[in-house]
Amino acid sequence: METHKRELSSAQREELLKTLQARFEKHRNRHKDFEWADIEAKLLANPEKLWSLNEMENTGGEPDVVDYDTRAGEFIFYDCSTESPTGRRSVCYDREALEARKANKPKNNVVDMASAMGIELLTEEQYRHLQELGAFDTKTSSWLKTPSDIRKLGGAIFGDFRYGKVFVYHNGADSYYSARGFRGSLRA
């Protein structure tokens, strides 16, 4: 079996770092106390993390630094695209939900896509934190990491921002919509 190398070429790495730095500088409100040089050094030391950020970028996520875990010594990136990432929409929640569909199956599912990208789904808490940084998903919605008790009953949760408030709803895990994707997080 061929293993997929999770490393970028030097040209891809350079282009991604320029994109991330420009976004970092444009949205200083998301990370007032951080310096780009520290983030860049951390990323250059972790090529697989750069690869995952590139996957986030290529699917429309617009990843940006939103926090720092002092205990772990890691910067935390979230997908910060205004709407749910375009390259990750029209997918059901997980493989079990995908396999349970009898007809009109979507092409993929959120859990497998996130895993393949090397990222984690945003939790409800992380989604609410993201919404403190701006208004996201005002026209779309994003699947969120679903608690196991809800998933065992066949459901999954998603969030959006409407009427000046963050809403978290439920849906059957096998449902999918053209305006619902998912947002992820990455620690580096």
N, C-alpha and C positions, 0 to 999 in steps of 0.2 A: 504494500500500500504506500502510495506517495504521500509524504508529509508536506504540509503547506508551510513554507518558510514565512514566519511572521516578522519580516524585516523589510524596511524600505530601502530603495536605492538612495545614494547620496543626493541626487537631484530631487527625488520625492521628499526626502527628509528636509532639505533646504526650503522647498516650496511650502511644505506644511508648517514649518516653524515660522516662516514669514507671515502666513495666514493667521496662525494662532497669536503671534505677537501683535499684529494689527488689530485683531479682535480684542485682545487683552488691553491695549492702549485705548481703544474706542469706548470700552465699557468698564472704566475704572471703578464705577460704583459697585461692581460685583466683587471687587477684591482690592479695596483701598490700601490695605497694609502689606501687600505682596509686591515683590520686585520680579520683573520678567527674567532677569539674569539667573535668579535662583530656580525658577521654574524650568528654564531652558536647560540648565545644567542637570537637573533631575531627569528630564526627558532624554537628553543625550546619553545618560548613563543607563537608560532602560529602553532599548530599541523596540521591544515587544509592545511597550506602552505607546510609543509613537505609532506603531502599526495600527493599534486599536483606535487611537485618535484619528488616524487617517481614514479608517473605516467609518467612524462617526461622521467625519467631514464629508466623505464621498456619498453618504446616504442622506445628506441634508441636515445633519444634527447641529452644526455650528458649535462644537464643543468650546467651553471656556472654563477657566478656574473660578470656583465659587466658594471654596473653603480650604482649610488646612487642618489636618489632624495632627496636633502637636505630639501626642503619644506615639503615633505610628511614624511621624515624620513624613507624611504624604500630602501632596496637593490633591484636591478633589475637583474633578471636572464633571460638569453636567452638559447635556445637550441643551443649548440655549437658543435654538431657532425659534422665531416668533410663533410659528405653528408647528404642529407635530411633524417630525422629519418626513419629507416626501418619499424618500426611498425605503421607508419602513411602514407603509400604510397597507390597508386591506389585508391584514393578517389576523388570525384568531390567536387565542392566548398561548396554548401549549400543544405539544404533540398529541396528547390524549384527546384534546378537543378537536384537533385536525382529523385524527383517525375516526372519531365518533361521527363526523359529518357524513351523511349518506350521499348528498348531492351538492353541487356548487362549492366544492372545496377551495379554499384559498390556496395560494402557492406555498405559503410558509406559515410559521407561527413565531410569536414574539420571543418565547423562552429560548428556542433553538437559534434564532437569529442573534439575540444578544450574546449567547454563549459562543457562537462562531466568531463574533466580533471581539470577544474578550472583555465585554462590559457587563455591568449589572443593571437590571431594571431599576428605575427610581421607585422608592417606597413612597407611601402616602406622605410621610414626614418630609422626605427629601423634595417631593413635588410641592408641598406647601412652602418650603424654604425657597425653592426656585421662584415661586410666585411672589415672594417678597422682593425679588430683584427686578421685577417688571411684570407686564401683562403677557402671559404666554397661553397659547391654545384658546384664543378668543373666537376662533371659527372652527377649530378642530378639537380633537380630544386625544389623550394618550393613555394606553394601558399602563397600569402600575403593578408593582410586585404584589401579588395577592396572598393574603394570609391563608394558611393551609386549611383552616376550618371552613372558609368560604369556598375554596377550590374543591374540597371534598364533596360539597353539595352541588357542584356543577357550575359555580359562578366564578367571576373574575371582576376586578375593579378597574376603573379608569377615572381620570380627572379632566376637568377643563375649567376655564375662567369665563364666567358670564355675569352680567349685572353687577360688576365690581366685586365679585366673590369667587372663591375657589370652591368648586363642587366636586365631590367624589361620589361616583355612582357604581352600580353593579350591572352586569349583563351576563348572559350565558357565555361561558368561556369559548364556545364554538362560534360565536358571532364575529362578524368582521364588517368594517365599513370603510369606504374610500376616504373618509375624513378622520379615521382613527389609526394612529400608529403607536409608537412607543418612544420614550426617552430613556437614556441610559446615563450611568455614572461610571467614572473610571478614577482609580487612585494611582498616583504616580509619585 
